[in-house]
Amino acid sequence: MVKRGAIILLLILVFSSIYFPLKAADDSKEILLTITERAGLDWKNTPITVGVPIPIGMKKFAFSPRILDQWGREVPSQAFPLGSPTREAAQWWRITFLGTINKNDSLIYRVVPGEERRVLPRLPVEVQPLANGYLLENGRVRLELNERCPLLSKVWLDSNGRASFDEQAPIVEAPMLGVKTDQGIYDHRFSPPAEIFLEEVGPVRAVVNIKGLLLNEERQEGFEYYCRLITYAESPFIRMELRLTNTSSQGVLVEETWVKFDSFKKEESYEIAFGSGGKTPLSAALKKNEFGRVLVDGSGRVQWGGVLAAYSPKQEYTPSALGWADLTGKQWGLSIGIKAFRQQYPKGIQVKGDGEFKVNLIPSSSKIPWESGMAKTHKLTLYFHSKKEREFLKYIEGITNYPPIGVASPDWFNEVGTFNQPLITTKFASALEPELMAMALLLKEKNWSELLNLYGPPDYGAEINPKHWGLFNYGDLRTNFSSPWAQSGDYWNNNAYDLPYQLLVAYLQTGDSSFLEIGEAALTHFKDVDLVNPTANARPFPGLNHIKNPRDGKPHEADDFRYLGNRGLLLGCYLLDDQLSLDLAMRIADRVCIQDGINLEDPRTLGLSIMAVLTAYQATGREIYFERAEELVETVLKWQQQHDGGLPSDFIYKSGLVLESLVEFYKIRKNPQVLARIKVAVDYAIYHFMDEHSGFIQNPGGLLFSNALALLSTETKEQKYREIGLTQLKSFLKNVALNDPKEVALFYRTLTTLMK
């Protein structure tokens, strides 16, 4: 009888859960993070940084969130707020935590509210101000930063983690940064003191920015360097993001660029190890008058020198296995890795028997033209160890190129409403009607393949094909002008129409880390080269020195719209731990506020300018950006009235860009006048340009009307708008294959809004 009563009670509970659902998982105060291992290594307490959006008004996350591992145990973490939340936009947190994951594994961690006391790391980061800089230490590594020294001043190591640095001599002293050009050598000896400021300080990590000049004895203009140093709790390595910009008034021919480190100088002999490009590193003993070197020259050919000169490598390289070196003395050792070393040739690393460690960002065997205003960013990893340790040889390659990564669930981004169109996930697709579900999954696969195909087939593990490699090419795409009216030559896409944004969104939607690698390279190129300013004034401006007019093949100052794409920069700030991207995103919006560059003969200037300031408004909450958007929208509406309700342009996609911006503006404050004008413009285009045969509003460029059609279907309850949008989508899936980067960046901007 007791057993039967238990069964009845169980049945009651089951039926109650069906007819009276329990609270949704979304109210459980947890956000799921997927942690992925990519290097084939086991990692313990390694730092992982993620960006997580929080919905508007979610007060339980007003305090810094905490992180729980897969077993529900809290791990050391620190959270840093990004931007200012608005009534229309989410709050983002940048969270750094110490995670543990086995090789080739994937784990689920959780973000929870941070009201409770936080777990601290065993060896937390500590920052102490000095008269001319800062002292950073974590029990194992101590860094001294001084405004008179570029990058860093001294480094001490205690491999036991006891912080007994006063008993040790520095293992690295007086790094030097220099650029040799056809006009002389530029370094810090003739420069004013550098600026050092703290970006983020906490127990898990500290981020310090160092900004200074490299000048020539005879010239008061030269190169600016920007160094972002990151040190972590319980970690024997630091990250160094180094950016050099030609701030002179003219281009120069760079003959060599270097970073030198002097380490344990009094040793009689050393052991060296180099990444060989294969599975087994090269190693050798090094006497005082000897050296070891690896070089990738201007043609992309790998050369070995010194005690490694006899090495004859195979033709097939694994790019990530090249570009690191280690120098070990009697007690201590230093390993340095350069991210994407092979892909950003020319490059070089040289280690000498007197303890000098030299990283050639541009080796002396290659001469590179460096235009005014152009920049180049490199990411270095410095790993400090004792001679007894051997594990570092396995980890320096992984730490440099493929550390574990974390990302919030794509369903969470949909729930928060982070993007102007939903991500296609299993949960999202399963809620659709069967026909729409099939279309959604096909669209996801098509987007996935067409984005990856732009960069060519992977080459020995590198996601970007070698035809797109090179110092100032990596992260960009060659484009083909095969039209009879175009001049033959070397043309580049220059990340037009914010291609990095599409790459990062594809990473979130698919979970494919290939998009993270490609997106980071594209965004770095966008910041360094595509936004170059030929007169070296405050950036950003369109890159005029490398954008060619296809009609005559010459660099030109024609209309260029790359300087209006800041959504990718903002998303890069959130996902890639890239504070400089946020700065540039805001500068783009500021430029639109001051000098919008509106050209009514080309509506792209209207649509992209509105999107630029709306992006800044959602990031900062500053009304000045929304007010500027209102002014631009008013310009659009007046212009539209002068053309009988249409948005005239020579290509339909340009009108679509304007409509996209009007829709995003309307969603913020729901202005009925704006909705009415969106309807007029869409009706005008349908009446005049709908092609029943192709299924498009004029041509595939009509796909940019998708979010306007979806909005009108919802707001007016007229299903014809959604039906037209789905007709375009079906035609696109059936008949259109994209292989042009501009089209890929344009056509996928708003398609999934039709499926909400």
N, C-alpha and C positions, 0 to 999 in steps of 0.2 A: 504493500500500500504506500509505503514511504517512497519506494522507487517510482510508482506511477505518479505520485504527487510531484516528484522532481521533474519527471518528463513533461507533465502539464505546465509546470512553472517555466520550463525551458521553452516550450512552444509559445507561451504567452510573451516571453521576452523577445523571441524571434519575430513574432507578428507585430509586436510593439515597435521594433526597429524598422519594420517595413512601413507601417502606416503612420508612425510617429517618429520620424527620423531623428537620430541623435544629432548633436551639434556638429556642424561641418568641421572637417579637419583644419580648415582655414582659421578657426578660432582657437586652435590649440597652442597658439603663441610660439610656433616654430616655423622656420624657413629652411627648406632642405637645400643643402649644398652637395654637389657632386665633386669629389676629389679624384683626380686621375693621375696615374703614374705613367710617364712617357719614356723614360731613359733605360728601363730594364734593370732598376736598382732598388734596393730596400732603403727606405728613408725613415729616420727616427727623429722626432722633434725638429723637423725642418720648417722654416718659415714659409707660409703661404699667404698671399694677399688676394682678397676678393672685393668686388664692389657689389653692394646689395641695396636695392631700392626698397623703401618703406612706404606703404600707402598713406595718402593724405589723412590726417587726423587719427592715426594709429598711435594712441598715447602710450601704449605699453612699451613701445620702442623709443620713447623720448630719451631714455638713458642709454648709454653705450651698450650695444648688444654683446652677448657672450657666445661662446662656441662650445658645443658638446660633440664628442666623437661618436663613433658608431655604437659604442656600448653605453652611451648616456653619461659619460664622465666629462667634466669640464676640462678644457685644455687652456693653457695660458693664451690670452688674446688681448688686443687693444683695438679700439674703434675710433675712427676719425671722421667727423661729419664733412660732407662735401657740399658746398653751395648752401643756399638758404631755401627751405621749403616754402611753397606758396599754396594758396588755396586751390590752385590748378595743377600743381606738379608735386611729384613725390620727393621725399628726402632720401638721399643716398648716404650710405655709410661705407667707408673703406676700412675693412677689417683685416688685420694681420694676426695670424695665430700659428702655433706650433703643432704641425700635424705629423702623424706616423702612418706610413703606407708601404705595403710590400710591392715588389716589382710586378709590373704589368697588371696591377690591380686597380679597382675603382671602388670607392667607398662613399657612403652617405654620412656627412656631418650635418649638424643642425645649428641654426642661429636662434637664440632665445633672448628674451628681454634681459636687461642687465641690472635689475634692481638689487640683486644679491651681491655679496662680496665676491670680487673677482679672484680667480686663481692666478698666482704670479709665477713666472718662470724661476727655475733654480738659480740661474745666473742672469739677472735682469740687466738691461741696458741702463747705464748712468751717464748723465751729461753734466760736466762742470764748466762754467765759464772761466776763461783766462783773460789776461790783460789784452791780448791780441788775437784771441780765437777761442777754441773750445777743446776740452778733453772728453773723449768718448771711450767707455770701456764696458765690457760685459763679463769680466772675470777671466776670460781667455785672451782677449785682444784689447789692447789700448791704442787709441789713435789720438795724436795731437794735431790740431788744425791751427795754422797760423796765417794771418793775412799777408805776410811777406813771402809765403811759400805757395806755389800753385798746387792744387789738388789736396795734398796732405803733407804734414811736416815730418812726423816720426811715427813708427809703429813698434809696439812691444808685444811679446807673446809669452803667455804662461799656459802651456799645453795641459797642465793639471787643473786649470780652472780655479786657482786659488787667489788670483789677483795680486800675485807677488811681483808686480812689475818693477818696483823700485830696486829689486835685487838683480835685474837683468839689464843688459845693454840693448838699445834699440836694434831691431833686426832689419828695419828699413829706415833710411834717412834721406832727406832732401831730394824728393823726386823732381824731375825737370820736365817741362813741357815746352816744345819749341817747334817753329815752322821756318823752313828755309825756302826762300823764293828767289826769283831772278833779280829781286831788288834788295836782297840781304836776309839776315836771320832775325826772326822775331821771337822774343822770349820775355820772361817776367823781370829781367834785371833792370830794364828801363821803364818799368810800369809802376803806376801808383799801387798802394795796397789793395788787395782784393776785398770784396764784400762777402761776408760770411753771415748767413742767417738760418735760423732753425725753421724747418717746414713742419716737422712732426716729432714729438718727443713722448716716449712712453716706455714701459718696462719691456715690451716685446721688440720694439725697433725705434731707431732714431734716424731721421732724415735731415741732412744738412745740405744747403745749397751754397756753392762757392762761385762767385762771378768776378772775373777779372779781365785784364787786357794783356796781350802780347804785343810789344812795341819794338821798333827798331831804334838804334841809337840816333839815327839821322831823321826818322820820320815819327810824327805824332799820331799816326793812324796805322792800323794793322789788323790784328785778329782779336776777337773777343772769345773767351772760353767760359763755358757754363758747366759746372760739375755738380752732379747730384750724388752724394755719398749716402749709402744706406748700410747701417750696421744692425745686427740682430742679436737677440738674447740666445745664449747657449750655442752660438755659431762661431766657427773659426774663420769665416769668410766675410768679406764686405763686397758690396756692389758699387760700381762706379759708372755713372752715365755721363759721358764726356761729349760736349757739343762745341765745335769750333765754327765761328762765323767770320767771313771776310767782311769787316766793317770799314774797309778803306773805300775810297771813292772810285776805284777802278779794279778791273780784274788783274790777277797776277798768275804767274806760272810757278806752281809749287813744285819744288825739287825734292823735298823731304819733310815729313811731319813725324815727331817722335814723342814718346813718354819714356823717361828713364828712371829706373829705381836702383839705388845703391843698397846692397844687402850684404850683411855679415862680411865686411871687406877684409878682415884679417885672416881669412882662411887660406890655406896653402893649396887645397884642391877641393873639388866639388863633384857631386853627381848630378847629371842632368837627365831629364826625360822630356820627350816631345810627343804630342799627338801625331801619329803617322798617317792618318787618313784611313787606317785599317783597324783591326781589332787589337793589335799589339802595339803599345807605344814604343818609340825608339829610346834607348838609354845609353849613356856613355859616361866615362870618367872624364873630368875636365881639369886640366892643370892651369897654372896661373896665366900663361901666355897663349892659351887656346880659347876657342869659342865654338859654339854650336848655333846654327841658324836654319830657319825655314823661311822661304820667300815665295810669294805668289806674284809674278811680275805683271806688267801691263797687258800682256796677252792672255793672262789666266793660267800660265804654265807654272807648276810647282817646282821649286829648286831647293836643294839642300846644300849647306855649306859648313866649313870648319870640320870638326870631328865627325860630322854626320854626312860629309860630302859623298862618301862611298855608297850611301843608301840608294838603292834603285827601286822606286815604288812601282806598284802595279798601276795600270791605267785607270782602274776603277777606284774612285775615292768615296768615302763616306764623309761629306763635307763637315758634319758636326764633330768628327773624330780628328779634325785638323784645326789648328788655331789655338792650342794651349801649350804651355811649356812649364817645366819645374826646375828650380835650382835648389839643391840641398847641400848644406855644409855639415860640420861636425855635430851640431846640435839642432839647428833649425832649417826650415825650408820654406820657400815661397813659390806658389803656383799662380800663373796668370792665364786667364782664358779670354778670348775676344769672341763675342757672339757673331755668328754668320761671317766668320773670318774669310772663308773660301769664297763666299758669294759676293763679298764687298772688296774684291781685289782691285788694285794691288795692295798687298799687306805683307808684313814681315815680323818675325820675332827673333831676337838674337840674345844669347846669354854668353857672357864673357867670364874668363877664369879669374878676373879680379872682383867678381861679385856684381857686375853691372848687368841689369835686366833691361833690355831695350825693346819696346813695342813700337814698330814702325807702322803708323796709321797710313802713311804713304812712304814707301821705301825709296831710297836714293836712286834706284835703277829705273824709276818711272817718273816722268814729269807730267803733271796734271794741271790743266787750266782751271782756275778757281775764280768764278765770276764774283763781282761785287755783290754783297748781300746774301750770297749762297752759304749754306751751313752744311755740316756733316756731323752726325751723331754716331758714336760707338758705345757699346755696352761691354764693360770689362768686369771680370770677377777676380778678386785677389783672395787666395786661400792660403792661410798661414798654418804651419804644422811643425811638429818635431820630427827628428830623423827617424825615431822609432815607429812612427805611423806609416802605414802603407795603403790604407784605404783611400787616401786622397787621390791616388792615381785613377781610381775608378770613378770618383765623384766630380772631379774638376770639369770634365766634359759635360756631364749631366747638369751640374749646377749652372754652367754657362749657357747651355743651349736648350735643355729640356727638363727644367725642374718640375716637380708636381704642380698642378694647377687646380684651381677650384672655381666653381661657377654656380650661381643660384639656379634652381629649377626653371626651365622655360615656362612652365605653367604658372610659376610665381610672377614672372614678368607680365604674363597675360592678366593675372588677377589684379596686379597693381595698375595695369594700363600704361605701362612705361612707354610704349611706342605707338605711333599713329596707326599701325595695323597689327593684328594679333600674330603671334608666332604659331606656326602649324605644328602642333604636338599631337600625340596619340589621344590625349584627353580632349583637346579641341576638336579634332577630326571625328572622334566617336560620337560627339554630340550633334553632328550634322546629319542631314538626310543622306541616304545611300549615294545618290548621284553626286551631291556636293562633297561627300567624304572622298569619293574616288578622285574628283577633280582636285581637292585639296592635297591629297597625298601625291598625285602626279605633279602638281605645281611645285611641291617641296622638292621632289627628286629632280625636276627640270632645273630649278634654281640652283640646287646643289651642284649638278654636273656642269652647267653653263658657267658658273662662277669659277670653278676649279679649272675648267678647260681654257679659260683666258690665259692662265699662267703656264700652260703647257704640261706635258707629262712629268711626274716627279723624276728627279735624276739622282739615283743612289741615295735616296732618303731625303733629299732637299725638295720642299714642296714647290719652289719656284724654279722653273727650267733655266738652265745656264744661259740661254739667249737673252734673258733679262737680268743677268748678273753684271756687276761693275760698281765702282765706287759711287758714282752719282746716278747710276741707272737702277740699282737694286730697289725694288718697291714700285717700279713703274712698268709700263707695258709698251712695247713697240706696236705701232699701228701702221696699217698698210693703206696708202693712198694709191689705188690702182685705177682711179678714174682717168679718162683721157685728158681732162683739163688740169690734173694735178702734176706738179713737178716731182720727179722721183727723188728720194732722199731718205734720211733717217728721221722718222717722226715718232713722237711719243704721246701717249694718252694723257699724261700728267694728272691722273686721278680725277678726270673730269666728272662733274655731277656727283661728287662725294662718294666715289667708289669705296673708300675705306669703311664708310658707314654700312654699306650693303654687306661687306665682308664680315664685319663684327656681328651684325644681326644674324647672318648665316651661321656663325659660330654658336650663338645662343640657340638658334632654332634646331640645328643638327647635332650639336655636341662634338662636331668634327674639329679636332685641334689644328688641322691643316689651315682652317680659316683664321685661327688665332695667329699662327705664324705669318701667313700672307698678309693679314690685316695689319699686324704690327709693322711689317716692313713697308706696306703702302702708306700707313699713317706717318711713319718717320720720314719717308720721302716727301710726302705732302708738306710737312712742316719745314724740312730742310731745303727743298729744291722748288717745289711747285709754288710755294708762297714767297719765293725769293723777291727781294726788292733791289732793283738795279742801282739805286742810289744810296743804298745802305741806311735809309732813314728807318723810323719805327715801322716794323712789319705789322700786318702782312699786306703785300701788294701782289698782283699777278706776276708770274714769272715771265718776263719779256725777253730774256736773253736766250731762252732755249725753246720757246714756242714758235714754231714755224708756220708761215702762211702757206697753205698747200698750193696756192696759185703761182707763187713765185719761189717757194722754197727758202725764203729768207726769214730770219727773226723779225718779228713785227710787233707793233703796239696796237693791234686791232682789239676789238672787244674780247674780254676774257672773263670767265665767270668762276674760276677756281677759287678766287678770293671770297666767294659768298658761301662756300660749303663748310659749315662749322658743326653740323650734327655728328659727323664722324670724329671730329676733335673732342667734342664733349663726351661721347660714348667711350672714346679711347681713354679719357681721363678717368672715367668710372671703372672700366674693365681692365685697363693695362697699367694702373698705378702711374699715370703720366700727368703730372701737374702742369707741365709746360703746354700740353694740349688745351687745358682749361684756359690758360692765359691767352693763347692764340684765338680760341673760340670767342673769348670776350673782345679781343681786339678787332676781330672781324665785325662783330655787332657794333662796336664803337665806331668803326669806320662807316658803317651804314648810317649810323646816327648823325655823323658829321658830313659825310660825302657819299650819298647813296649811289651815285652813278646811274640814275634812272635814264633809260632810253626808251621812249614810248614806241619807237619803231621795232624794238625787240623786247617782247614782254617777259623774257627770262629775267631781265633786270628787276622787274616788279616782283615776280613770284619768289625768286631766290633771296631777294633782300628782305622780304617779309618773313620768310622762314628763318633767316639768319638772326633777326632781332627777337623772334618768338623763341628760338632756341636759347638765347641769352636770358630771356625773361624767365623761362622755366628753370634755368640753372641757378639764377640769383634772386628772383622775385622782385627785382628792381623795376618800378613802374615806368622808368624812363624808356625801357625797351618796349614795353607794351604801348606806350604813347606814340613811339616812333612807328610801330606797326599800324596803329590807328591812322596815322597820317598817310602812310603808304597805301593802306586799304582805301582810304578816301580818294587818293589819286587814281586807283584802279577803277573805282565806281564812277568817277567823273569821266574818265577815259572811255569806259564801257558805254556810258550814255551817249557819247558822241558817235558811237558806231552801232547804233540800233540794237544794243544789248549784247553784241558779240565781242569776242576778244581776238581781234585780228592779228594774224601772224603768218609768216611764210611757211611754217611747219606747225602741225596741229599739236605736237608735244609741247611746244612753247606755251600755247594757251592752257594746256593741261597743267603745266607748272604753276601758272597763275591761280587756276582753280584749286590746286592742292593747297596753296598758301591761304586762300580764302576759307577753305574748309577748316584748316587748323586754327585760324583766327576765330572763326565762328564757334568752334567747340569750347573756347575759353570763356566767352561771356554771352554766347547765344544771342547775338544781335539779329533781330528779325529782318532788318534791312539788308544785311549781308546775305542771309539765307535767300531772300527774294532775288537778289542779283545773281547768286549762284544758280538758281533755277532758270533765270532768264538766259544766262550764258550757256547752260547745258541744253536747254530747249533750242536755242539758236543753232548750236553745233549739230544736234540731232537732225534738225529740219534741213540744214544746208549740206551736211557732210556725211550722214549715215550711208554707208555702202552695204546694201543688203547682200551683195554677192560675196564680199570678203568677210562680212560680219564685224567690221570695225567702223568707228567714227573716222572716216577718211582713210586711215591706215593704222598699223600697230601703234603709232604714237597716240592714238585715242585711248590706249590703256591708261594713260595718265589722268583720265576722267574718272577712274574707278572709285576713288574715295568720294567724289562729288555725287556720283550716281548712287553709291551706298547711303550717303547722308540724305539725299532727297527721298529715297525709298523709305527711310525711317521717319523723317520729319513730315512728309506729305502723305504718307500711306499709299502712294501710287506705285504699284508693283512694276510698272513699265520701266522705271529707271533701273531697278535691280535686274530685270530681264535683259535689258540692253547690255548692262555690265557683264552678266554671265554669258551672253552671246559672244561678246568680245573675248572673254576668258577662254571659252571653248575653242574659238578660232585660233587663239594664241597657242593653246596646248596642242592643237591638231596640226597647225600649218606653219608655225613660225619657229625657226631655230636661230638663236642669237650667238654670234661669235665676235661681235664688236663691243669693246668695253663700255663705250658710251651708251649703247642701247641696253646692255645688261644693267648698268647703274640707273638708267631711267625707267625702264619698263616694269621693274619689280618693286617700285616705290610704294604702291598702294593697292596691289591686286587682292590681298587677302581680306581687305575691308568689306568686300562683297559677300563674304561668308559669315559675317557676324550674325 
